[in-house]
Amino acid sequence: MRKMLVVLGILMLVFSLVGCDDAFSLFGNDGTTTPEGSESKFIIDAIQNTSTSPPERALRTSTREIEEVYELWLMPTRRGPNEPIMHENMSGLKRFQAMEDGSYYIPISEFPNYCSSVVFIMQVSPDNSQELVGFLSLKINESTQVIEFPSSEEMISDVSFGVVTVSEDSYIAISQYSLDENGDSFSEATYLALQQNAIANNFALMALNILGNTHEEHFYAPSLSFSYSRDDASDVNWGTIGVRVYSDDHESIAALFDPEGAMISSSYRVGYGVNSSVQWSARLSLSEFLQLATKDNIWTLKTEDETQLAAFDLSVALVMDDEGNPIIPCIDPTYAVKEDDPSLVDRIDMNWFYYELDGVTKHPITLESPIASLIEESSLYMDIQVDENYGTYMLRSRGSGGAFGMEGDIFSLSNFDRPLGVAELGNLSIGYRFTFYNCNTQWEE
C-alpha cells in the first residue's frame, strides 16, 4: 500500500477585529491616507453592499449603521516557513479612506515592491471599530477573481475596478471591470500569471488571520495537516484532519473548540514550549471537518475561564475546484528503463491527478491545466535510502549538502547523475509543494 502524507502549513482566516486600531499603532501605519496626484493607482468608483438585511456574523465588532463608511486596507502577503503569510506583514499595513465623491484610490507606489498584497474592504463604525466586508478582487470571469495583487514593479498603469459589490454570501468583493479590461495595466507575463494562479486565490483570504490574531504580546497562526492512504485498487482512504496553532505564547493553558462549542483538544493544556513552533493541536475526521468548515463557522482557542485567545474560519483552508472538491495533487509515477541497461531507470513520469471527495474519481493534471503552474518545480525532490545512507535528487541547483542532480520538469524526470537502479525504486520517496501544501509520496513497487 502506498502511504501519502500531505501537510498544509496554511494561515487561516480570522475575524476578531475589536481593538484593531491599537494593533496598528504597534505594527504599522496607524493613520489613514487620502491619495492625491496623478500617478498610477487602483481606482474604485464606489462600494455597493447587496445585503438586504444586517448580517449575523459570528464575530461582529459593531452594529451596522444606516450610513456605511468603508476603508481600504492594503497589506503585504510575504510568506514564511511556519506562517505561510507572516504576522510581520502587519508592519506594512496601510489604510485608505474614501474621496469626497465616494470613490477610492490606492497609488501603485504604496504597494510593496518586494511581494504581493491583498486589499481588505473594511466597514468602519462611528466608534471606529471595524468589520471586514470583503477582499477587493479583479474578476477574471464569473467564477474566478484575482485577490492577491502583484508588487508595484509589476503594475504599469491605472487598474480600474468600477463599482465593487460586497455581499454576505462571499468574502470576495466583485469588481465591475475585469482583468481583461485592465490588461494594459500589467506586463504580459504578470497578466498571464494572474490568470493562471487564480485557482489558488482563496489562500489570500488567510491573510485576515493576521488582523485579529497578531498582538503586541503574542500571535496565533493556525494550520491544517492531514494524511491519507491509497489501497491496492488505488482508491483513497481519507484520514483525519489535524488543526494546529503556531504561536509564541508558551504560558497560556488553552484548548481548541469547533464551531458548535465542542472541545476538540484532548484537554486544556499549556503550549508545547519554546522548542516547538506549534503550541496547540487537535484531530478530527475529514467528514466532520468538512461539515463544520463552512463560512462564518468560527473555531476558537480558549482558556479555561472562556477567554478567547484566537478565532479562525477554516472554510477557506483548501484550494477547491468548481465542483467543491479539494485539490490535493497526487502522483502515480511510472518509469522507463535504459535501452542499453534495463537494470537502470531512464525516465520517471509523474502522472499527476487529484481525487474527488468520493476517494475514487480522479481528475488528471496536465501541462495545460492551470493547477500545474502552481506545483513548484524548484520544490520537487526525490529522497533515496541505500543501505543506511540517504541521498536526495533535486532539479534545483545543488546545495552544499551534495544533492544528486537530475533534469526535466514536474511531469518527467531523467538524466540522473547518480545512476538510479530499478531495484532501488522501492527505497524512493518523492516530495513536492503545491501552493501551501507540502507533499511526500513513497514509491509503490
Secondary structure, DSSP 8 states (H G I E B T S, - for coil): -EEEEEEE----B----TTHHHHHHHHS--SEE---SSS-EEEEEEEEE--SS----TT--S---SS--EEEEEEE----SS-SS-GGGGGG-EEE---TTS-EEEEGGGS-SSS-EEEEEEEE-TT--EEEEEEE-EESSSS-EE-SB--GGGB-S-EEEEEEEE-TT-SEEB-SSBTGGGGGGB-HHHHHHHHHGGGGGGGGGGGHHHHHHB-SS-BEEEEEEEEEEE-TTS-EEEEEEEEEEEES--S-EEEEE-TTS-B-SSS-EE---TT-SEEEEEEEEHHHHHHH--TT-EEEEEETT--EEEEEEGGGSS-B-TTS-B---EE--EEEE-SS-TTBEEEEE--EEEE-TTSS-EEE--TTSGGGGGB-GGG-EEEEEETTEEEEEESS---TT--EE-EE-SSEEE--SS--BGGGGGGEEEEEEETTEEEEEE---
